[in-house]
């Protein structure tokens, strides 16, 4: 079963809907089912519906949105998983526990509720809808809690991250949604969705009339680091016999002369006073053929790997809020902006996480000071008398 975004499951347990009087839902154990392909794994939960006079074990699957056409296929997948769990947990001394299949969604339509009742699949939605029929238990409640939908636009990958890069590069500037959409080459509606999500999560403040600006740039950068959303979709390691500034400059100039665009990252993007640890690798984002870069830098396909060639996700391969936005001009060539560099180091592993922390501290020290309150009013210094 495809349970929908992981954040929906997390939001369900963090902010659960109101349940009928006398009903409790208790989470017991997460079940992770590996998937083939880039989506990684599906998440389910073993849980228990606690009633005044009974307990009903359930197997929860997550799907948002949930359409009538999904109900039958999700029931079959839940049933298949339930049988596997029964075999896994079988105890010859007792009967296996029967777990009732139950779907969790954001807002269930009347047709979805009717279909779940007909197919005897339990149902919960974020508005407070609750349906369960098993044995002598029958509960059907239509929920009416207003539903706040979280914008689906991503923050730390894809086009959404373009807005994050632009905002981090100008932390004290106020932006209209129109200006952000033009700067990042995204549609107005897309930029509006990303900005709305940033506003809901407390990263920006403001409104349409006054514009938006970052409320806490350091928290946004740290959230980007901890999101584990790498900008690079591939990262190929090589051994570089030399990484002197002179060689890096010559190699970058050679790539540029061949019409191949690139920008330095990792140790190659550090200024001399920014290096906090030793043993971190060099690297470059490459937009073009690999072999010219191998030749230009003299890279060898052998260990130890001290130089990485990174390929960014397509949405980041641009000046418009991507890896080429606000590059730092070093003596040997252009390098990614400081926030992007911190993210790349954090993703590199090893002592790269220590170097990332140093860059976050440096980023914090560069932030301009302001005496404005969060609502835009200036603080008034009162006479103590």
Secondary structure, DSSP 4 states (H G I P E B T S, - for coil): -----HHHHHHHHHSPPP--TT-EEEEEEEEEEE-SSTT-EEEEEEEEEEETTEEEEEEEEE-SS--HHHHHHHHHHHHHHHHHHHHHT--TTSPPPP-EEEEEES---HHHHHHHHHHT-EEEETTS-EEEEETTEEEEE-------PPP-S-SSSTTHHHHHHHHHHTTT--B-HHHHHHHHT--HHHHHHHHHHHHHTTSEEEETTTEEEES-HHHHHHHHHHTT--SEEEEEEEEES---HHHHHHHHHHHHHTT-EEEEEEGGG--GGG--SSSPPEEEEEES-HHHHHHHHTEES-SSP-EEEEEE-GGGSSSSSSTTTT-EEETTEEE--HHHHHHHHHHH-TTHHHHHHHHHHHHHHHSPP--B-TTSPBP------
